[in-house]
Amino acid sequence: MDRILLGVVGLGHRGRELFKLAGNFEKVVPVAACDLNPANWTETKFLSAEPMEKQFPEVKFYTDFEKMLKESGINTLLVETGADVHAGFCAEALEHDINVLSDIPVVASLEEADMLWEAAKKSRAMFSTGANPNESRIANLLKDFYRKGFLGKPYCMEAEYIHWWMPGTANYKAMVENGDWRKLLSPIRYCTHSLGPLLGILEEDLTKVSCFGTGTHAPDEEYGNFRIDDMQCAQFQTDSGVVIRLMRNGRCRAKIGCHTYRVFGTEGYVEQMSDRGNTPSRIRYNSTRLYGARDLVEIDGCWMPYDYADNPSATGHGGMDYAMQDHFFTALLEDLPPPIPLKEGLRMTIPGIYAEISAKQGGKVLEIRYPWK
Ligand SMILES: NC(=O)c1ccc[n+]([C@@H]2O[C@H](COP(=O)([O-])OP(=O)(O)OC[C@H]3O[C@@H](n4cnc5c(N)ncnc54)[C@H](O)[C@@H]3O)[C@@H](O)[C@H]2O)c1
């Protein structure tokens, strides 16, 4: 492929920001954009100084997704609709042999997982998962350490994603003005940011889960009358016995954020602690196999992938968004495999679907099934 003729569906803040970022790549031509709400194209919105239509006068705007697929001539699509509605857009684009970079979670149900798996098998186009934390410094460090033997065999891991929201703030209002998936999605379903980097060093799938929820405690007058658990805690296991523990919040008062990971291996240990007040996020590790690291070593825990640290264009979630798009566009232009294939996307999404079912059944242990098994 010589040029990427790009479209986007979903113009909430995320779709707008990723479309703008993509437009900076040399061989990417922004061609079409689609949202049910034209105001996201014509009006000045969160994070933008002027409307998208002014920033992209050459781009054709649609409210009808199918019309955009049929008429616009795009060969590549960013799927940026709400977190619970991705798979249908992805499958339709793949049916038209249009390449897809889909935000996460990849699917919202087990039926969608089977459907998308089949659609991707039939398509000549590429599907890649838009899991930006897989590009993070900690994700890369874990992979490096694992490959080089510094960790040995990882046998126990932990992740926590605590996102502090305060309804009433301008940021919160902007985040929920287009849809209410943030209010309605069971927290454990938004597990890909946590599981993605950990599964990068796990050569088997998660096959069992048990999950508990706390119920709702935060006041409705602040958060609205919706009933998802304030917190959910899941434990996953692989066939060989590796355990992953994951905690996710819906509502919470903890002003910390956002991502914590810990990996215990037979030869070493790695953690990233999220920031706490004035203490910035830190990565720490030790290893029996690495000179100078028998005792705990501490480095900066920022998100910026090392390979992009000197690239001034590398922006968006500390450079991870840029790295994700750079890898995806390069794969298309140079005919390489997808950077984060559908299988990886489903490996990090499907365990959350089963975890939600387990929580609804009081923590019952469930077997996890994938479309390839
Ligand atoms: N990876 C990250 O760091 C990160 C951060 C934030 C959000 N996200 C993901 O980005 C995605 C978008 O998040 P957001 O906060 O911008 O969501 P949002 O709800 O604000 O925006 C989604 C948009 O999709 C549009 N839409 C829904 N159905 C449509 C249809 N049939 N046709 C056309 N448009 C349609 C809605 O009108 C809405 O404007 C989500 O999947 C979320 O999980 C990822």
The ligand as an SDF file (V2000), in Angstrom:
LIG
                    3D

 44 48  0  0  0  0  0  0  0  0999 V2000
   -6.8860    3.6320   24.8790 N   0  0  0  0  0  0  0  0  0  0  0  0
   -7.1440    4.7410   25.5620 C   0  0  0  0  0  0  0  0  0  0  0  0
   -6.2680    5.3370   26.1500 O   0  0  0  0  0  0  0  0  0  0  0  0
   -8.5380    5.2440   25.5560 C   0  0  0  0  0  0  0  0  0  0  0  0
   -8.8860    6.4100   26.2380 C   0  0  0  0  0  0  0  0  0  0  0  0
  -10.2040    6.8590   26.1650 C   0  0  0  0  0  0  0  0  0  0  0  0
  -11.1220    6.1470   25.4220 C   0  0  0  0  0  0  0  0  0  0  0  0
  -10.7500    5.0100   24.7810 N   0  0  0  0  0  0  0  0  0  0  0  0
  -11.6720    4.2720   23.9290 C   0  0  0  0  0  0  0  0  0  0  0  0
  -12.0190    5.1240   22.8630 O   0  0  0  0  0  0  0  0  0  0  0  0
  -13.3340    4.8800   22.4300 C   0  0  0  0  0  0  0  0  0  0  0  0
  -14.1040    6.1720   22.3350 C   0  0  0  0  0  0  0  0  0  0  0  0
  -14.1420    6.7890   23.6020 O   0  0  0  0  0  0  0  0  0  0  0  0
  -14.8460    8.2030   23.7930 P   0  0  0  0  0  0  0  0  0  0  0  0
  -14.6960    8.5710   25.1980 O   0  0  0  0  0  0  0  0  0  0  0  0
  -14.3730    9.1380   22.7500 O   0  0  0  0  0  0  0  0  0  0  0  0
  -16.3600    7.7550   23.5130 O   0  0  0  0  0  0  0  0  0  0  0  0
  -17.6470    8.6450   23.2970 P   0  0  0  0  0  0  0  0  0  0  0  0
  -18.8080    7.8720   23.7890 O   0  0  0  0  0  0  0  0  0  0  0  0
  -17.4260   10.0360   23.8310 O   0  0  0  0  0  0  0  0  0  0  0  0
  -17.7200    8.7940   21.7090 O   0  0  0  0  0  0  0  0  0  0  0  0
  -18.1620    7.7550   20.8980 C   0  0  0  0  0  0  0  0  0  0  0  0
  -18.8110    8.3770   19.6630 C   0  0  0  0  0  0  0  0  0  0  0  0
  -19.2590    7.3430   18.8070 O   0  0  0  0  0  0  0  0  0  0  0  0
  -20.4150    7.8030   18.1360 C   0  0  0  0  0  0  0  0  0  0  0  0
  -21.2160    6.7020   17.6130 N   0  0  0  0  0  0  0  0  0  0  0  0
  -21.8530    5.7290   18.2990 C   0  0  0  0  0  0  0  0  0  0  0  0
  -22.5290    4.9250   17.4390 N   0  0  0  0  0  0  0  0  0  0  0  0
  -22.3040    5.4030   16.1950 C   0  0  0  0  0  0  0  0  0  0  0  0
  -22.7430    5.0100   14.8980 C   0  0  0  0  0  0  0  0  0  0  0  0
  -23.5770    3.9780   14.7040 N   0  0  0  0  0  0  0  0  0  0  0  0
  -22.3190    5.7150   13.8260 N   0  0  0  0  0  0  0  0  0  0  0  0
  -21.5060    6.7730   14.0010 C   0  0  0  0  0  0  0  0  0  0  0  0
  -21.0640    7.2060   15.2160 N   0  0  0  0  0  0  0  0  0  0  0  0
  -21.4630    6.5250   16.2990 C   0  0  0  0  0  0  0  0  0  0  0  0
  -21.1820    8.5700   19.2410 C   0  0  0  0  0  0  0  0  0  0  0  0
  -22.1090    9.4890   18.6810 O   0  0  0  0  0  0  0  0  0  0  0  0
  -20.0510    9.2390   19.9890 C   0  0  0  0  0  0  0  0  0  0  0  0
  -19.8280   10.5710   19.5800 O   0  0  0  0  0  0  0  0  0  0  0  0
  -13.9050    3.8870   23.4330 C   0  0  0  0  0  0  0  0  0  0  0  0
  -13.9310    2.6370   22.8290 O   0  0  0  0  0  0  0  0  0  0  0  0
  -12.9510    3.8700   24.5940 C   0  0  0  0  0  0  0  0  0  0  0  0
  -12.8160    2.5980   25.1530 O   0  0  0  0  0  0  0  0  0  0  0  0
   -9.4710    4.5670   24.8310 C   0  0  0  0  0  0  0  0  0  0  0  0
  1  2  1  0
  2  3  2  0
  2  4  1  0
  4  5  1  0
  4 44  2  0
  5  6  2  0
  6  7  1  0
  7  8  2  0
  8  9  1  0
  8 44  1  0
  9 10  1  0
  9 42  1  0
 10 11  1  0
 11 12  1  0
 11 40  1  0
 12 13  1  0
 13 14  1  0
 14 15  2  0
 14 16  1  0
 14 17  1  0
 17 18  1  0
 18 19  2  0
 18 20  1  0
 18 21  1  0
 21 22  1  0
 22 23  1  0
 23 24  1  0
 23 38  1  0
 24 25  1  0
 25 26  1  0
 25 36  1  0
 26 27  1  0
 26 35  1  0
 27 28  2  0
 28 29  1  0
 29 30  1  0
 29 35  2  0
 30 31  1  0
 30 32  2  0
 32 33  1  0
 33 34  2  0
 34 35  1  0
 36 37  1  0
 36 38  1  0
 38 39  1  0
 40 41  1  0
 40 42  1  0
 42 43  1  0
M  CHG  2   8   1  16  -1
M  END
$$$$
